Amino acid sequence: MYDPQICVQIAGAMTELQRAAAAGYVQFRSGTVPVEQAMDLASKFDNRYQLQDSKDQRSRRRAKKQATYKLVMYPILNTQDIAWRLLKTTGTHNDDERIWKSMRREHLEWLWRYELIQLPVDPAHRAKYARKPAGSPSKSASSAKPGINSVTWTWRIKPSEVKAIKQDIRFYITKSDSRLEQLIAGLRRAPGFRGIRQDVYGLYGFTKRQCRIKKRTCPDIPQTIPWVRNQHYCRVPLSTLVRRAARGESSWFPE
């Protein structure tokens, strides 16, 4: 039975989806499944879409202009459900085209307030990473490492959520309790993808301006937001989550 590996960290699952989009998996289906049915669903998808194919097998299929598939799953907090995102490359397949959505037309959403989109990269940021380090030997143009693309896939806070957060900020500023501080603390914990960082910095600036207008002391605003690093994330088999849920464990993942 197919037993997919599940990222322990939220940022890991989001990074997996981001990398898949960058690799050409730009069509998707999504949904949720009760945890006790999750293994059966994963096996059903594997039987239909050959999810356990090796990298070479996927490359050969894509070379023949056949679609390849990728499944990403993650548990939903405070529920007994597993969210799934099934991704597909362009190419021939046996499915009804109407069941698939295009990431370029309909944004792939994360479990809460985020969505995966393509955003242009600031020229200064591209230049920073394209610049050759001081003292490094010169390389020919053909051997030099490629820089950052002008447009890349990244996560951002959904515009409707940004609007709602701004409304909360305006309201909390008029109150003498700690809700504004709690809101800022929540933003501080947002995954540091490029688009999310831009949104969070914008909300920080909005908070400062509103505090000045209302003549209220501004909460402590972080000066930096940690980046989500290009790293390997810890994973556990889906079957581990299923067993823990059946035993009534207090968390999805082992410590």
PyMOL commands that set and color helices and strands:
alter all, ss='L'
color gray80, all
select helices_A, chain A and resi 10-22+35-49+55-63+97-99+123-130+159-173+179-188+194-214+238-247
alter helices_A, ss='H'
color red, helices_A
select strands_A, chain A and resi 5-7+27-34+69-75+81-88+101-102+108-109+114-120+151-157+235-237
alter strands_A, ss='S'
color yellow, strands_A
deselect
rebuild
show_as cartoon
